[in-house]
Amino acid sequence: MANKFLSFKRRLARKNFRVAVIGLGYVGLPLAVEFARKGIEVVGIEIDADRLKHIAGKRSYISDISTKELRRVSGGGKFGATADFAALSSVDVVIICVPTPLKGKYLPDITYIEQAVTSIARNLRRGSLVILESTTYPGTTEEVILPLLKNHGLVHGRDFYLSFSPERIDPGNRLYPVRKIPKVVGGLSREATELTELVYRNIIDEVIPVSSARTAEAVKLLENTFRLINIAAIDELSMMAHKMGIDIWEVIRAASTKPFGFMPFYPGPGVGGHCIPKDPLYLYWKAKHFGFRSRFIKLASDIINFMPEYVVERVAEELKSIRKPLAKAKVLVVGVTYKKDIKDLRKSPSIDIITILMKNGAKASYHDPLIPFLKISHINLKSVELTRAALRRFDCVVIAADHSCLDYGLILKSSNLIFDTRNVYKGNRERKVVRL
């Protein structure tokens, strides 16, 4: 076994290995492309037919990977994709990047991980390294994945090595592409950690090994719990500041001049995406198994979930001041993606704002240059063209996602009332501009 392990290490160091990335979404596709860019052969395993169609046509479907880049790695023969897990029989490293949603409000759903691991076990090449990147609760790698592989007669350290490395991709962040984001790795054994470290050193500038997979799992949850709690705190303070007649944005700006002991966070209409709204609740759920109830996580989650409702309450308040009932108002929500410049609707607070507006009788419309049509649940709308005449027809415009390409000057000149949740119009003192 020692000889096989040392041989595996040497092959990893020489880039003489093949990788399979399971799940080619916002995490998996950039990871697969990065390996291929470094000359390492990659096969993507993806069950979504539309994604496979895009890859076969060498067309990208996420903003972080250009079609040009996808064509380059595909044309070079270093990257391809399939729905067939049998492709795993010829790879050395398997990286799992599947979704980990919630069941209801607080219950983790690791069904996608379990399904992927079951398929891996049936097709795994002996001696391979399996790495989980999907965000999950501490203990998943050891308590769920390891037994599933063992159930198929596989022995850790002989037939496979297992580790966890949390994904840290920030969609749309051009300053930190995959290679510039430090990679934390933790295996179920020292050997597994060493192998995982070698794999990622081929594509990542800095790799940080930790003592265990459980520790690595907790790292990602700490990062996003930290953000959830601080965003919730500033959201609550913004609501309090409004009651007191204080401009929270000015307060944050002034507080940020302190060179130590302060880190600015900013209020908003809610938090979307796959990570921050969900990840801390995985930790909250797991902690309860140890008899510990995290009051901070629960409270922070509740505050952030309330923000879309609060936005509508403030809009109704401003409309009332001009004698316009919300139930008779026409409201335009500008930006429906969960963050600026990203074509991603996952858990977008803008969707909740539109839903609440409709429930309160308002005629809600939207404009988003990245989303021409919005068909989610009961919402079936087409993006309104942003013209002077169109803007004048609305009683209120809500800035929910501050895309860089939007004409904020046109919105300012042509709108009757603007509720700015992103501080786009900082410093503007016009009465028609109201900030969160």
N, C-alpha and C positions, 0 to 999 in steps of 0.2 A: 504493500500500500504506500509506503514512504516513497518508493521510486516513482509510482504513478502520480503522487501528489507533486513531487519535485518536477516531474516532466510537464504536468499541467501548468505549474507556475512559469516554467521557461517558455511554454507556448503563448501564455498570456502576455508575458513581457515582450515577446517578439511579434505580437499581433497575429499570431498564427492560430486563430480560432474563429468559430462562427457563432453568431448571436441570433437568438429569436426574441423579438419583443411582442408580447401578447397585449393587444389593445393599442390601437393607433390613433388615439385622440390627442388632446392638447399636451399630454405628457409623453405618450409613447412615440408619436411621429417625430417630434424634434429629437428625441433620444436616438431613434433608429437612424435618422438622417445624419446625426453627428458621428455615430459609429461608421457609417458608410463613407462619410467625408474623410475619415482617417484611414480608409483602405481596408476596413474590416467588413467582411461579408455579413449581411443582415437579412433575415427573413421576418417579415411582420405577419403575425397571426391576428386576423380581424374577422369577426362574424357579420359586421355591418356591410351589407351589399353595396350601399351607396359609396362608402369609403373605398371599398375594393375597386369599384368602377372608376373612381377618381384616380386611384393609384395606377391602375392599368392604363389609363389615359394620360398618365404623367401630369395630372392637374392637382394642385394643392387645394385643400379645403380648410386650412387653418392659417391665420395671419402670420404666425411666427415662421412658417416655412413657405418660401416663394415657390411658384411653379417652376421657375428657372432652376432653383436648387434641387427640387425633386427630380426634374428631368436629368440633371447632371449625374446624380447618384444612381438613378435608375438606368440611365443609358450606359453607365460605366459597369453595369452588371453587379454592383455591390448591394443593391436593395431591390427586393420584390416582396409581394404580399400574397397571402392565401388564407382561406378559411379552414384549411386542413391541418389539424394538429399532428398529423403523421410527419410533417416537416421537421418536427423536433428530434426525430431519430438521427439527424445528421448535424445537430448543433452541439456546442459545448457549454453555452451559457444561455439560460432562459430568464428573461426579465418580465415580471408581471406588472402591467400598468392598466388594470381594469378599474371601473368605477366602484366606489364604496358609498352608496347613498344611505339615507335613513328610512326606516319603516315608521311612518307616522312622524312624531315630533322628536322622540329621544332614543329610539331603538336602532342600533347599528344593523345594517344589512350587508353582510359579507358574502352573499350568494354568488356574486360574480367571481370572487376569489375562489370559493369552494369549487365552482364549476370549472374554472380554469385549471386548478390544481388537479382535479380528477382527470381531466384530459391530458395534463402533463404526465401524470403517473403512468398512464397507459402507453405513452409514446417516448418517455424519457430515455435518452442515451445514457448508459451506465457511466458513472464518473463525472456527470455534468454538475454545474453550479446553477442553483435556482435562487433568484433574487426577487423579493417582493418589494415593489415601490409604491403600491396603492396605500393611501393613508388609512390607518386602522388603529384599533385600540392596542395598548401594550399587552403582549402575550399572544397575539394572533399567529405570528410565525411559528412559535413553539407549541402552542396549544391547539391550533387548527391545521396549519399546513403540514407540520411534521407528522401528526397521526395519519392524515390522509395519504401521505406518501408511504408511510410504514404499512398501511393497510394493503398496499399493493406489493408487499414483500420487499420494499426497498430499505436499505440500511444507511443511515446517515454516516458519512465518513468513509463509506465503501462504495455505495452505488450513487450517492449524490452528496452535495454540500448545500447548505441552506442559510440564507442571510436576509437581512432587511436593510434597505437604503431609502430613506424618505425622499419622495420627489419634492423639488422646491421651485419648479418652473412658475414664473410669473408671466402669464400671457400678455403680449404687447410691450414688455419691458425690453427695449432695445439695448439698454446699458448692460443688462445681465442675461446674455444668451446662455445656453446649456453649459458651455465649457467654463464660463466665468462664475458659476454658482458653486461654492464649495459643497462637496458631497460627503455626507455622513454615512458610514457603513458599520454594521454590527452583525456578526454571524452567530450561529449556534455553537460554534467552536472556534478556536484560534485559527485553524486551517481555513475555515469558511470565511472568516474576516480577511485573512491574508489574500485569498483568491479574489474576493470581491473588491478589495482595495486595488489589486493589480488590474482588474477589468476596467474600473473607472479611471485609473491613471492614464489610460490610453486616450481618453477624450476630455477629462476634467482637469483644470489647472491645479486644484487643491482637493485632496481627499482626506477626510478626518475619520480614522477608526475609533470606535467606542467599545466598551467592554462586552456588550451583548446586543442581541436583536431587540430585546425588550427596551433597552436604553435608547436605541436608535428610533424605535417606534414612538417613544415618549418625547423625543426631540421635536418632531414635527408638530405634535399636539401642543407642546409648550409654546412653540413659535406662534401658532395660530390662536391659542388661548390668550396669549399676551396681547395680540392685536384685537381680538374680540372684546376683551375687557376694557382696553383703553379706548377703543372706538365707542363702546357703549357709555363709558364715563363721559366722554366729550359730548356725545349725543344728549345725555341727561343734563349736562351743564349748559348746553345750548338752549334746551327747553327752559331751564331755570333762568338763564340770562335774559331770554325773551320776556319772561314775567317781570323781571327787574328793570327792563328798559336798557339793557347793556348789550353792546355789539360783541358777540362771542368771537368773531373773526379778529376784531381789533385786540381783544384780550389775548388770544393765541399768538398774534403777531408780536405783541409786546413781551409776552412771557418767553417767547423763543429767543429773545436777546440774551437771556441768561446762558452763560457759556458752560454750565454744568448742572446736573440734577434735573433737567427738563428735556422731554422729547415731545415735539408737537404731533398731535393727532387732530383730525378735522371731522366736524359733524357732516352728516349726509342723510339722504333719504332712506337709508337702509344698507345692508351689505348683501352682495350677491356672489356668484361664482360657486365653485365646487368645494372650496376649502373652509373659509372662515365661518360661514354659517353652520357648517356641519362638524368639522373636525373636533372642536372642543366638546361637543356633545358625545362623541365617542369616549373621550376621557371621563366625562361626567357619568356615563353609563357604567364604565368599567370600575370607577371608584366606588360605586354603590355595592359592587360585589365584595368589596373589602369593608363594608359598613361605614363608608365615608360619603357624605353628601356635600358636594361642592356648591356652596351658595353663590359664590362669585360667578361661576359659569352659567348657572341657571338664571340669575338676575341679568347678566350681560346679554344673554340670548333673548330674554323677554323684552329688554329695552330696545334692542336692535330690531326685533320683529315688530315692535310697535311703531317704528319710525314712518313707514308708509302711511299709516293711519294718522299720525301726527301731521304729516305734510298736508294731507287732505283737510284736516281740522284747521290748519293755518290758512290754507287757500280759502276755505269757507269763511273764516274770520275776515280776511281781506275783502272778499266779495261782499260780505255783509256791510262792510264800512262804506261801500259804494251802492248800497241798496240793491244788491243782486243776489237772490237766493241761490245756493249751490244747485238745488234741484232744477233750476231753470238756466244754469250757466253752461256756456260752451268753453271747454278747457282743452288746451293743446299741451300734451306732454312731449317735450323735446328730449330725445335720447332714451331708447328703451333697453339698451344693452346694460349689463351689470356694471361695466366700467367703460371709461372713454376709449375710443379708437379700437375696440375689440368687438368682433361680430359674434357675441356670445350672450345668450339670454338666460343662462342657468341661474335660477333663483333671483332674477333681476327684481329689485324693489320697484322699478318702473311698472312692471306688470301688475304688482299689487296695488300701486297707486291708481292705475287705470281701472282695475277691478273695483276698488273702493269708490272711486268717482262714479262709476256706472251704478253701483248699488245705491248710491245716494241721489240718483236721478239726474246727474250731470251728463251732458253729451260730451263724451271723452273722445279725443282724436290724438294722433301722434305724428311726429316727424322724426325719422332717423335715416340718414343717408346709407347706413349699413344694412338696414332691415326694411326692404321694400314692402313686405307683407307680414302681418302679425296674426297668426292663427294658433292661439293657445287657449285650450278649454273653451270658454264661452266667448272669447274675444276673436273677432274676425274683422280686421281693419287693414286698410292700405295707407301707407305713409303719405301724409299731406304734403304737397309741394310748399316749400318755404318761400312765399312771395309776400310782398307788402299787402296786397289785397287780402290774401288768405289770413295773414296774421291779424288784420284789423277785425276779422269776423269773430275772433275769439275774445271772450271776456277775460281770460287769464292764460298765460303761458307759463308752464312749469319746466324749469331747466333741471332735468333729472340725471342726464349723462352728458358731460361737457366735452363732446367730440371736438377735436382740434379743427376739423374742416368746416364747422358751422359758422355762419355769418352772424356773429353776435351783435354787430353794429346794426344790421337790418332788423334783427329781433327787437333791439332796444328802440329804434326809431318807429317801428310799425305796431308795436304791441300796446294794448290798453293797460295791462297789468302783468307784471312778471314776478313769479315766485322763484327765486334763485336758490337752489339747494346746494350748489357747488361753488359759490362765491366767484362766479364768472365776472360779476359786475362789482368787484371790490372797489370801495371808495366812491362809488356812484351814489349820489344823494337825491336823485330824482324820486319823487313820491311814488311813482308807479313801479319802482324796483324795490321788492321786499326780499330780504335774505333770510335763510333758515336760522 
